[in-house]
Each structure stands twice: as C-alpha cells, then as structure tokens.
Amino acid sequence: MKKLKDLTNEELKQYLNHKSYSTKMAYHPLRLLDELNQLLDEGTIDLMRNKDECKAMRLGEWGTWERYEKVITERIEALEQKALRPNALINKPRTGELKVLLQNCIEEWYGTDSEAQRRGTEYISAKMVMDKLNEISSKLGC
C-alpha cells in the first residue's frame, strides 16, 4: 500500500496532490482481491464481474485514500477468514478438465496436421502434449 502513495514521477505527484493516491495502481489490488474472493467462493474467476467497480476506481470516482485503505483492509481480512475454512482451496488440480481444455486449445491453434503443413508451421499434436504432461506428472507423483 505504501508504494501506491510513494511514487516519484512529477506528473504523478501533481495528480496525487489532487487525489492523494494513484488510482491506476490502486485498481490492481482491488481487482486481484475480487478474483481471489471468486476463487474461494465459487472455484472459478469471471474477469469481467468486477469491471464496474474497477472502472470507477480508475476514473477516480472511488473516494479518498482513507476509504480505499479501509475497504481493502476489510477485504483482505475477510479473505483471510475464508481461506482458513476447511476445503477452501482445492488441494489437487482438476487435471482431467485441464487436459481437455489444453487439448482443445492446441487443436484450435494448430488445427490438423495437414492444416499445419499447409500453413508452414510446426505441428504439435494434442497427444504429444498430453504424453509430455503425463511424463511430467508421473515424475512429480501426481
């Protein structure tokens, strides 16, 4: 939080004299805290869910430094309590779902072997990637 107030650029200093803190830098902790809250509550992240609050922050409509510091501190404390709940975080990644997602991304990017050859790009099959992931997973004991 100290970094938000201790900037060195002269233009920013003038801006901060008016606002008392950098709304551009303050926006990121606000966004990240919301994303962590989503993970703990829902197990997923919607990157657009908090866009209105973040937009208001960046436009300087969010209020004073004191308000910002109070709200951020309250959100951090609430998240700390949520993180202490039993099973708040998944202990093991959902590798099956991740493998399917990765396979779909690879196939969407590279297409088929013939499409890759036509475009002149190196073809990497989803199977090759999955085999490598399985090799790494077995070494890690997953």
N, C-alpha and C positions, 0 to 999 in steps of 0.2 A: 504494500500500500504506500510505503514511503516513496517508492520510485514514481508513483503517479503524481506526487507533489514536487519532487526534486528534479525537474527537467532543466536543461541548460540552454537550449535554443532560445534566442532573444524573441523571436516571433511567438513562440510558445509561452514565454514568460509574460508577455503582454496579454496574451489570451488568458493565461492562468490568473493574472491580476483581476480580470473580469469574472472568470468562472470559479476560481480557486482550485481547480484540478483539471487534468486532461481527460475530457470525455472520450476521446479516441482510445486512450489507454485503459480507461475505466470500463469501457464496453466489454473488453475481453474477459475479465474475471466474472462479470455478470453473466455472460454467455456460457462460460465454462461451468459455472455453478449450476446453471439451469440444466445443462446437458448431464452433469453428474446426478442431479436430482432425478432426471428422467430415467437414467440407468438404474438407480436404486429403487425407484417406484414401479417402473414398467419393464425394465430389462431391455429397453431399446432407446434410440435417440431420434427425435424429429428435429432436424436442424432449423426448420422454419417456425417451430412452435413459439419461440420467444422473440420473434423478429420485431414485433411492435414495441416491446419494452426496450430492446437493444437499439432500435431506430431512434426512439425518444432520447435514450442516453447519448447517442452520437450527435443528436441535434441540440444537446444542451438543455433539454426540457425535463430532465430528471430531478433537478434540485441541487442543493448545496453539497459540499464535501461531507459535512457532518451527517446529513441524511444518507448519503451514499455509504459512508463508513458504517453507520448503524445498520442499514439494511444488509450489507454484505456480511458483516459480523454475525447478524442473526441467521442468515442463510448458511453460513459456514457451521455455526453451532448446530443448527437443525440437521444438516447433512452428516455431521459427526455422529449424532444420535442415531440416524438412520443406518449409517454404516456399521454400527455396533449391534444391530438386530441380528438374530440368528438367520443364516441363509440370505443375508442382504446382498451379497455378491456371489455370483456363480463361481464355484471352486474349480470347475473344469470347463474348458471351452466346448461349445457345441460343434464339434469337428465335422459331423455329418452335414449339417447345414452350411458350414463354411466351405466345405469341399464342393458342394453343389453350386454355391454362389461363385466360387473361383472357377469351376469348370464352365459355367455359363458365361462368365466374363471373358475367359480365354477363347471360347468358341465364337463369341460375339466379336471380339477384336481380330482374331486371326481367320475366322471362317473355317473353311475346309482346307485340306492340303492343296487341292487344285487351285483354289482361290488365292492362297498364299503364293504359290508358284507363279500364277498369272500376274500378281502384283509385284513380284520380285522380292518378297520378304521371306525371312526365315520362318518356317512353320514349326510351331511348338504345339504338340497335341495336348489336350487336357489330360490324357492318360500319362504322358511323360511327366507333367507337372504333378499329378496325383502320385505317381510312383516315387518321385523325389520327396514329396511331402510325407509319404508313408515311411520312406527310409529315414528321414529326419525324426519323425515321430517315434519310430522304434528305437532310435539312438537315445532319445530323451525319455523313453519309457512311458510315453502317452498312450 
